[in-house]
Amino acid sequence: MDRRTHERLPVNLKVEFYCNHREYFGTIINLSEEGMYITTNEMCFPFDSEFEVSLPLSEDMVNIHVKVKRITKSGECYDGIGVALVEPSEKYMDYVSSLKSTA
């Protein structure tokens, strides 16, 4: 049974984020009103970490406060994180709505 209350929308957004005073880069491959899944080549932060993700929406960078809810592993490498949005901005919610209307 799927626990998600909102449909995940496929995207390909390059993002940067900071956790424990370290910069990371990744790609959001899907998102919704409540969360997103980010792939990355390197991770070294614990489950339940909170940090800001910088998203390039339109001509602005939008910072979204998130909390790690899931960590995925391929082989020996942790390469993805599912995050819940702690404080989604109005711009982010508008962006998700625009994706839904064109899907």
C-alpha positions in Angstrom: 0.0 0.0 0.0 1.3 3.4 -1.0 1.6 5.8 2.0 1.8 8.9 -0.1 -1.1 11.3 -0.1 0.1 13.3 -3.1 1.1 12.1 -6.6 4.9 12.3 -7.4 5.6 14.2 -10.5 8.7 13.3 -12.6 11.3 16.1 -13.0 15.0 16.5 -13.7 16.1 19.5 -11.6 19.7 20.0 -10.6 19.9 21.2 -7.0 22.5 22.0 -4.4 22.1 21.6 -0.6 24.1 22.0 2.5 24.2 19.6 5.5 26.6 19.7 8.4 28.4 22.7 6.8 29.1 20.7 3.6 27.9 21.4 0.1 26.2 18.6 -1.9 24.9 18.4 -5.5 22.1 16.3 -6.7 19.1 15.8 -9.1 15.5 15.8 -8.0 13.9 13.1 -10.0 10.4 13.4 -8.6 8.5 15.7 -6.3 5.1 16.5 -4.8 3.4 19.0 -2.5 4.9 17.1 0.5 8.3 15.8 -0.6 10.9 15.0 -3.2 13.4 12.3 -4.1 17.0 13.5 -4.7 19.8 11.4 -6.3 23.3 12.2 -5.5 26.8 10.7 -5.9 27.9 11.2 -2.3 26.1 11.4 1.0 27.3 11.4 4.6 24.5 12.7 6.7 22.1 10.8 9.0 18.5 9.9 8.7 16.2 12.7 10.1 18.8 15.4 9.1 17.3 18.7 8.2 18.7 21.1 5.6 17.9 23.6 2.9 17.6 22.5 -0.8 18.2 25.3 -3.4 15.9 24.8 -6.4 16.2 26.8 -9.7 12.5 27.7 -10.2 11.9 30.1 -13.1 14.5 32.9 -12.8 14.8 32.5 -9.0 16.5 30.2 -6.6 14.1 29.0 -4.0 15.3 27.5 -0.7 13.1 24.7 0.7 13.6 23.4 4.3 13.5 19.5 4.2 13.9 16.5 6.5 15.4 13.2 5.4 12.8 10.4 5.6 14.4 7.7 3.5 17.9 6.8 2.3 18.5 4.5 -0.6 21.5 2.4 -1.5 22.8 1.0 -4.8 25.4 -1.6 -4.2 27.9 -0.2 -1.6 26.9 3.4 -2.2 24.2 5.5 -0.7 22.9 7.5 -3.6 19.5 8.8 -3.0 17.3 10.5 -0.3 13.6 10.9 0.1 12.8 14.1 1.9 9.7 15.6 3.4 9.1 19.3 3.0 9.2 21.1 6.4 8.2 24.6 5.2 7.3 24.6 1.5 7.3 28.1 0.0 4.4 29.6 -2.1 6.7 29.6 -5.1 7.4 25.9 -4.7 3.7 25.1 -4.4 2.9 27.2 -7.5 5.6 25.3 -9.4 4.1 21.9 -8.4 0.6 23.1 -9.4 2.0 24.2 -12.8 3.5 20.8 -13.3 0.3 19.1 -12.5 -1.7 21.2 -15.0 0.7 20.3 -17.8 0.9 16.6 -17.0 
